[in-house]
Amino acid sequence: MNVLITSAASDTAKIVAKALAGAHTLRLTDLPANSSGEIVANELGHEDVTDELVAGIDAIVNIGFQGQKGSPVHLMDYQTRRTYNLLRAASDAGVARLVNVSTLRLYEDHEENLVVTERWRTDPPAEDVDLLGAHMAETVCKEFARDRLIQVVNLRFGWSFVEGGTIAANDTAAISLDLIGAAVAEALVSKELGQWQDIHVQSPVPNQRFITKTAAKLLPGISERLTR
């Protein structure tokens, strides 16, 4: 497929791009201040250049958490207005699916003994602009999905991101870099998904904080990676 990755200069986007390279044709984009090399500069405004950005694209991977840096005003503008513009252009162009990369940190204030599933609502603290931005990006994406303008897979990843196969036993919500990439790759092609689909993904560790039964069911290509 032809896949567009947003916030391409971010660490998370680089993980995703590395995993998808070779299997798909990638188009990378970011704001002009972050763009260099193969990354296409785009303000994600409500303009023709945004329509051109998504032309010929089959699916989008949107980095909805920590893809951008800057002031609270800038971050909230990106996760609301600019994300809306991206989704509007994508739906007008007939893009079939968007994978939104979000975070399980939206539930980090919950007690660890609670069995948090995809049915739990997110209610991030307003003072944490990164989490509030992730919440708002999800909200914008959900409205487009509910209007059946585009299918959205909302992947909430654990934290911390861990390189290599060894995760500390007390890091109960961690996720490995290879699982991040594999989950996004599977979310792009899975045929088992609804119009709006929340999926929680973390690595299997002792005293695992979040259950991943939905991921194992709907993303069968990674099901073996989700069990110890």
Summary of the structure (lengths in Angstrom):
residues: 228
radius of gyration: 16.5
end to end distance: 31.8
largest distance: 50.0
contacts: 752
relative contact order: 0.14
helix: 39%
strand: 19%
